Amino acid sequence: MTRRNTVVVGLLGATLDLGKQANRWDRWRPTVSLCQHEDLLVDRLELLSQRRNTALAKTVAEDIARVSPETEVVHRNIEFEDAWELEEVYGALLDFARAYPWAPEREDYLVHITTGTHIAQICMFLLAEAHHIPARLIQTSPPARSQGGPEGSYTIIDLDLSKYDRIAARFRREQKEGLSLLKSGIDTRNAAFNRLVERIEQVAIRSRDPLLLMGPTGAGKSQLARRIFELEKARRQVAGEFVEVNCATIRGDGAMSALFGHVKGAFTGAVADRPGLLRKADGGILFLDEIGELGSDEQSMLLRAIEEKAFFPVGSDREVRSDFQLLAGTNRDLRRDVERGRFREDLLARIDLWAFRLPGLRDRPEDLAPNLDYELDRWAHQTGEAVSFSREAKERFLAFATGSGALWTRNFRDFNAAIRRMSTLASGGRITRELVDEEVERLRDAWRRDGATGSDLVDEVLGRRAAELDPFDRVQLEEVIRVCRGARSLSDAGRTLFAVSRTRKSSSNDADRLRKFLARHGLAWNDVTARAGG
């Protein structure tokens, strides 16, 4: 097998490589010593130097020819006025890397990171890490006192961390810990949800850009936002606080003051300065839940605060600064709100860079069992009383919870409330079949009442167009919306809505029938399943 040539790329050391007198051979000179090791044959040295160091480069090349005549030294001129200016040095080295005729299929490359300024060494490392230079690193060191010759020692560093089992295992362990933190330690089984959490973990530890958490009420957006903060805090990416605000609770005149603060005397009742929540979140994370409820003025100021990290408190002509990361939560269709003029398009574009949609509880039936165990553990931790299901009761509850009749309209809020009620009533810490049956009936009754009092569903979905509907059409559309919001898919909703008529047909496309019904009202599946409000 033909040996591949070893090529070293390195900067001339204007100080370390100096030496003209005969005694220079008694000194350790990193570029020369690189070619003095018997177990490292350098076939070619690409010596990068500036014109003002041409004489030194020539001396170094001559000395290398004496100690390693098989090494070809190629001079490469590279210029930068200030060797300590990061942008200038990186740009010059990047230009070299892009112009060089790399041939990794025929040659092995090493980047010498011992010589040059610290800035130059950092730049060489970054170029190798980014694969602009397809090389491993080589670090040389002067000889210890016990060593006889001046060649010293060297270490080759491969930046492919996958080759370092212990490092790779540590990275995997840290990632697993991060994922567990985001999932509250629950061993979730839904593949789509687990992929979603993995992506959120990647973004959270690498980016300070805004994150938009979407999903139905009770899907866990607030809890996930706090977990993201805890993850970033553990990785020392944030030093400030986690500040959470439900935008639906600060509507009207008080919203501007609550978010951006005010100065004394700004309005009647402003008897003292108020810093505001954005300033409180400086250095940390601001979570704006139900961001779609903000008014247009607050949206405008928020956009500037995100982009410029600065804003004016109410009544002040002095700008204040706050460097926070924004997490936003919504169960509204913000794109639809943009079309209706209820939400600023430029603000949505800014917060939609990383958008993640959390699935509802009905979309994660396989996660009900581990969440059940989690809620029981949480109850025991909070109350000091352990509660468990009988085998029959647990099977009964999970069968109901994962069945088509379980609407879970408030998602995990319904689920958590159900477990807490049964735990409270569990005599001797045991949840029986009778308690489960009682709770099932309670949930079904609540969901029926939710549907009966949902007279604003049509208004929510159609907006002003709802006034154009006849009462008959309104009642029909309201029922369709209610069923769709409790269904897992268009087909699932169609089977429920056409349960009788479909039995009279030899073949029935329930999804298509429902799709056409919605289209008559100018609606699609996403229009009726996206919920407004908190």
URWO-V521701 format. One record per backbone hydrogen bond with DSSP energy under -0.5 kcal/mol. CO is the residue of the C=O (numbers start at 1). NH is the residue of the N-H. Records with the same first field share a line. If there is no record, write none. Layout:
CO = NH, NH
This chain:
5 = 7, 108
6 = 43, 44
7 = 110
8 = 10, 46
9 = 112
10 = 48
12 = 14
13 = 17
15 = 18
21 = 24
22 = 25
23 = 26
24 = 27
27 = 29
28 = 30
29 = 33
30 = 34
32 = 35
33 = 36
37 = 40
40 = 42
41 = 43
43 = 72
44 = 8, 46
45 = 47, 74
46 = 10, 48
47 = 49, 76
48 = 12
49 = 78
50 = 53
51 = 54
53 = 57
54 = 58
55 = 59
56 = 60
57 = 61
58 = 62
59 = 63
60 = 64
61 = 65
62 = 66
63 = 67
64 = 68
68 = 71
70 = 72
71 = 73
72 = 45, 74
73 = 75
74 = 47
76 = 49
81 = 83
82 = 85
84 = 86
85 = 89
86 = 90
87 = 91
88 = 92
89 = 93
90 = 94
91 = 95
92 = 96
93 = 97
94 = 98
95 = 99
96 = 100
100 = 102
103 = 106, 107
106 = 5
108 = 7
109 = 136
110 = 9, 112
111 = 113, 138
112 = 11
117 = 121
118 = 122
119 = 123
120 = 124
121 = 125
122 = 126
123 = 127
124 = 128
125 = 129
126 = 130
127 = 132, 133
128 = 131
132 = 134
133 = 135
136 = 111
137 = 157
138 = 113
139 = 155
141 = 153
144 = 147
153 = 141
155 = 139
156 = 158
157 = 137, 159
159 = 161
160 = 163
161 = 164
163 = 165
164 = 168
165 = 169
166 = 170
167 = 171
168 = 172
169 = 173
170 = 174
171 = 175
172 = 176
173 = 177
174 = 178
175 = 179
176 = 180
177 = 181
178 = 182
179 = 183
180 = 185
181 = 184
183 = 186
186 = 188
190 = 194
191 = 195
192 = 196
193 = 197
194 = 198
195 = 199
196 = 200
197 = 201
198 = 202
199 = 203
200 = 204
201 = 205
202 = 206
203 = 206, 207
210 = 354
211 = 213, 328
212 = 214, 356
213 = 330
214 = 358
216 = 219
218 = 412
220 = 224
221 = 225
222 = 226
223 = 227
224 = 228
225 = 229
226 = 230
227 = 231
228 = 232
229 = 233
230 = 234
231 = 235
232 = 237, 238
233 = 236
241 = 243, 285
242 = 244
243 = 287
245 = 247, 289
246 = 249
247 = 250
251 = 254
252 = 255, 256
253 = 257
254 = 258
255 = 259
256 = 260
257 = 261
258 = 277
259 = 278
261 = 314
262 = 274
263 = 266
267 = 270
269 = 271
270 = 265
274 = 262
276 = 280
277 = 281
279 = 282
280 = 241
281 = 284
283 = 239, 240
284 = 325
285 = 243, 287
286 = 288, 327
287 = 245, 289
288 = 291, 329
289 = 247
290 = 293
291 = 294
295 = 299
296 = 300
297 = 301
298 = 302
299 = 303
300 = 304
301 = 305
302 = 306
303 = 307
304 = 308, 310
305 = 309
309 = 322
311 = 313, 320
313 = 316
314 = 263
317 = 319
318 = 313
320 = 311
322 = 324
323 = 283
325 = 286, 327
326 = 211
327 = 288
328 = 213
329 = 291
330 = 215
332 = 334
333 = 337
334 = 338
335 = 339
336 = 340
337 = 342, 343
338 = 341
344 = 348
345 = 349
346 = 350
347 = 351
348 = 352
350 = 353
353 = 355
354 = 212
356 = 214, 358
360 = 363
361 = 364
364 = 367
365 = 368
367 = 371
368 = 372
369 = 373
370 = 374
371 = 375
372 = 376
373 = 377
374 = 378
375 = 379
376 = 380
377 = 381
378 = 382
379 = 383
380 = 384
388 = 431
390 = 394
391 = 395
392 = 396
393 = 397
394 = 398
395 = 399
396 = 400
397 = 401
398 = 402
400 = 403
403 = 406
405 = 407
408 = 411
410 = 413
411 = 414, 415
412 = 416
413 = 417
414 = 418
415 = 419
416 = 420
417 = 421
418 = 422
419 = 423
420 = 424
421 = 425
422 = 426
423 = 426
425 = 427
426 = 429
427 = 430
429 = 388
430 = 432
431 = 390
432 = 436
433 = 437
434 = 438
435 = 439
436 = 440
437 = 441
438 = 442
439 = 443
440 = 444
441 = 445
442 = 446
443 = 447
444 = 448
445 = 449
446 = 450
447 = 451
448 = 452
449 = 453
451 = 454
453 = 455
454 = 457
456 = 460
457 = 461
458 = 462
459 = 463
462 = 465
463 = 466
464 = 467
465 = 468
466 = 469
470 = 474
471 = 475
472 = 476
473 = 477
474 = 478
475 = 479
476 = 480
477 = 481
478 = 482
479 = 483
480 = 484
481 = 485
482 = 486
483 = 486, 487
484 = 487
489 = 493
490 = 494
491 = 495
492 = 496
493 = 497
494 = 498
496 = 499
498 = 502
500 = 503
501 = 504
502 = 505
508 = 510
509 = 513
510 = 514
511 = 515
512 = 516
513 = 517
514 = 518
515 = 519
516 = 520
517 = 521
518 = 521, 523
519 = 522
524 = 527, 528
525 = 529
526 = 530
529 = 531
533 = 331
